Amino acid sequence: MKKIKVGVIGATGYTGEELVRILVRHPHIELTYASGNQERQAKLQEIFPYLKNAIDLECRAFSSEEAASKSDFVFLSLPHTVSMATAPSFLKAGKKVVDVSADYRLIDTAVYEKFYKVKHTDHEHLKEAVYGLPEINREKIRKASLVANPGCYPTGAILGVLPGVKEKVFMPQTIGIDAKSGVTGAGRKADKALNFSEVNESFKAYKLFEHQHVPEMDQELSRAAGEKISVVFVPHLLPINRGILSTIYVGLQKKMDTAELVALYQNFYKKEPFVNVYADGTLPEVKHAAHTNFCHIGLRVNAERGMAVIVTAIDNLVKGAAGQAVQNMNIMCGFDERAGLV
């Protein structure tokens, strides 16, 4: 199979670095372009010394013309609100694009503008963008030129709730999501709140009722359910580098026990290469998912109270970002969906 030429825009952020790490070992692609937020031009293997002998490629100041000339497929690993000014030139040049930011995730531009505080400037391509959660949109992703890679919190939350919502066993108005993320989820940036001495030996909730991932969860779960869903979401910052553990509480519409709910989930995800549903009420841990593209799911039912608790674990930089982006590329390009990820 002929290798495709791939570019990574924003290769020096946490997600961009993870993309590069995955792509250099991918059997069907050649990484031919990388740009990053660097004051000087440097080779990727100098910026990330563990890549020595794995690649020999300069990381340059961004040039859309150079990137387009050297790439058939482009990953945009840029800050929110930046991609919508960058993606159109690649799409018009006939390139396929996976955008890892939030710029093409939300259908309603008014909702986007409320949460991201800027006007959306690319309505044309927003209409064409496919939400890139393979477990719900695989066939649309296969035909897409622009995929909006999901956020990290929504990935763990949606996969945790989706089977019960689709099969109408959950009470949609009762969904509560308590999620904890490692510090890399905030991106590679200078922020006092993310300093080691601020995060270490501490644990906190933040952005209650105003986190930008809430409308993304509501949008995709409402689509799946065929009715309006509005979740309660409380994010927390964990003093670890990577990983998200989401604990989800939901009322049941029908009587069932743990074994029955586990069986429903296992059947729903039986063909999914990166979703692992635990048996017998066993629960996942963050370390189970670290450095992998898996979403691990554990469930328990309290039949007396008519409620279920679902626990999901993902790596925020892999299944929550770069790994899922590569999974989407694999689908878009007709590769084995697991290529480069196992």
N, C-alpha and C positions, 0 to 999 in steps of 0.2 A: 504493500500500500504506500502510495506517495505521501510524503510528509507535508503538512501544511505549515506555512510560515505564520508565526504568532507574535504579536506585540503586546507588551504590558505597559500601560500608561499609569504612572504612579507606583513604580516598582520598589520604592524605598519605604513605604508605609508598612505597617504590620501585615495587612492583607496582601499588598503587592509583593512583599517578601515571601509570604507563604505561597502565592501564585508561582513565583519564580522557582521556589524549592520543589513544587510539584511538577511544574512544566519541564524542568531540565531532565527529569527521569521519564517523561511521557514517551511512549514508544512511537507515536504517530505525528508528533509535531517537532518543529525546530523553532526555538526562541530566537527571533531575528531582530527584535527591537525592544528597547527598554528605556523609559525616561523616569526621572524622579526629581524630588525636591532637593537638589544638591547644588551647592554653590560652585562646585568644580566638577568637571567631567571626570568620571572614574569608571573602572571596569566593575562589573557586578561582583566578580570574585575578590575584588579589593574591598568593596563595601561590606560584603558578607563572606569572610574568609573561608567558611566551611564549604563554599562552592568551588574552591580551588580544584582544578582538574575536572570539574563537572561542566564548566562553561567558560567561554572566552568572549565576552560581549561588553561593549561600552554602554554605560548608562548615561544618557545625554539629557541636555535641556530639551523640553518637549517641542517637537515640530510636527504638526499634523501632516504636512506634505511628506516628510521623511518617513513617518510612521506608516502612512498609507502606502507608500512605494515599497516598503519592506515587509508588509504584513498582509496576509489574507484574512486573518481573524484578529480581533482586538479585544483585550480586556481593559475596561476603564476602572481603575482602582483609585478614584478621585474623591475628594470631599463632597458631601451633599451640596447641591446647588451649582456645582462646577460641570458635571457631566453633560447637562442639557445644552451647554454651549459647545461641547466638544464632540458629542456623538453624531450630530447631523452630517458633518463633513465626511466621516467614515462611511456612514450609511449611503450617502449620495455617491460615494466612490465604489459602492458595491461590496463593502466589507461587512462581515458578520460581527456583531458586537454583543458582549455581555457586560452590562453596567453593574458594578458592585455597590454603587451608591443608591440613594432612595429616589433619584430623580424620575424614574419611570415606573415606580411601583404603584403609586396611587392614581386611580382612574379620575377622581374628582380633583381638579386643579385647585378648587377653593379649599379643600381639606389640606392639600399639599402646602398651599400658601399660608394657611393658618399655623401649621406645625413647623414649617421651615422658614417662615418669615421673609420669603422672596416670591416674586411673581414667576410662574412657570413660563418659559420662553420657547418651548418646543412642543406645542400642541399636536403638530403634524405627526411626529414620531411616537408621541405618547399613545396615540390611538392604535398604533401598530405593535406596541411593546407587549410581550407575553411575560406574565409573572412566573419566575423561574423556580417554582417548587416542583421538581419532577414527579413527585408522588401524586400530584393533582393535575398537572398540565403537560405531561410527557409528549402527547401527540402534537399539541400546539407548539411546544418548544422545538420539536423536530422540524417544523416548517418555518420557524421564526428567523428573522434577520437581526432582531433586537430583543434581548432577554433582560428583564429586570431581576437581578439576583435578589432573593429575599434577605431581610434583615436577620441578624443572629437570634435575637429573642423570638421573633415570629416563627422562625424555623422550628425551634424546640417546642413552642406553644401550640402551633397549628398541628404539627404531627402528633402531639399528645392528645388533642381534642378531636381531630378530624373523623376517626372511625365512629365514635359515639354520636357525633353531630350528623354525619351522613346516614347512619342507621336509625336515627331518631330515638336513641335510648337515653340521651341527656336532656335535661331541662335547660335550654339555651340561656335563659335569663339568670342562671345561677353560676355561670362560669367565672371562677376566680383564679388568677394565675400569679403565683408568688415565685419570682425568678431571681437567681443570683448569678452574676457574671464576673469572670476574671477581668483584670484591669486592661488587658489589651483590647477589650471591647470598645473602649473609648478612643482608640486610635493612638498613633505615635505623635504626640504633641506635648508642648510645654504647658502644664496646667498644675497649679499648686495642689489642687484637690487630688491629683493622681501621683504626687510625689511619694516615694517609698515611705518616708516618715509619716505621711498623712494616712496612708492606706494600711501599712503594716500594723498588726495587733489591733485592728479595728474592723467594723462591719456596719454598713449603713444602708438604709433605704433612700431613694432619691426620685425626683420627678413624678411624684404621685399625681395621677389623673392628668398628666400633661406630657407623658413620654411619647416621642414621635413614632414609636412602633405600634401604638394602640390602634390607630386607624388602619394600619396594614393588617393586623390581626382581625379586626372587625370586618374589613372588606372581604378577605378571603374566606373566613368562616361563614359569613353571610351568603356568599356565593355558593359554598358547599352545602349549606343547610337549606337554601331556597327561601330564607326568611331573615329578617334583620337580627343580627347578634351584636351585642355590645358587652365586651368583657371587662372585668375589673382586673387591672394589671398593676402589680407592685414590683419594680425592679430593685435589686440590691447590688452593692459592690463588694465583691469578695477579695481578700488580700492574697490572691493567687494570680499567676500570669494568664492562664487560659482556661476555658471551660465555662459552660452554663448548666446549672441544675434548675429545672422548672418543676415546681410542685403545684399541681392543678386540682382544684376542688370543684366538684359539680354534682348537682342533684340528679337522681335517676327518674326517668319517666315510667319505668317498669321494674318489677321485682327481678333481681338477678343476683348471683353470687360472684365471687372473684373468678372462679374457674370459667364461668360463662362469659364474663367480660374479657378475660384473657383470650379465650377461644375466638371471640368476635374480632379482637385486634390482630391476633395471629393470622386469621383468615383474610382480613382486610389487607395486611401487609405481606402476605406470603410470597409475592413475586418481587418485592422491593429489595434491591441488593444492599441498601444502606440503612434499613430500619430493622432493628432487632428487638422483638417483644419477648420479655422475660416470662418464664413459666412460673406457676405456683405462687404468685404474689411477691416474687423476688424483686428488689428495687435496685436501680442502677446508681452508680457513683460517677462523679466527674472524671476520676482517673480511668474509668472504663472507656471513655470516649476520647481522651486526650490524644492529639496527633493522628486522629482517624477521621474518616468521613461518615462515621456511623451516628445515627440517632438511636440511643438505647431507651426503651420504654418499659416501665414497671407499673403494675396496677393493683389496687386493692379495693374491695367493696365492703362498706358497712351496711349490711342488709337491713338492720334494725332502723337505722337513720335514713335509709334510702339515698345514700350518697356514695360517690366513688372518689378516690384520690389517684391521680396519675402522676408519675414522676418521669421526667425525661432528662437525659444527659447528652450534650453535644460538645464538641470543641468549637468555640465561637469563631476561630480563625479558619476552620476546615469546613465541616458541614454548615457552619454558620456564615461562611464567607467564601474563601478561596476554593475549598474542595468542592462545594456545591457549584461554584462558577465553572470549574473544570468538568464536573458531571454534566452541566448544561452544555458546555462545548462539545463533549463527547456525543450527546444526543443530537445536537445541531449538525454535527459533521458525519454522523453515521458510524462512529466508533463504538466499540464495546463500552457500555456506560461506566464500567469499572476501570477503564484504562488509566494508568497513572495514579490510581487511588487505592490500590490494594497491593 
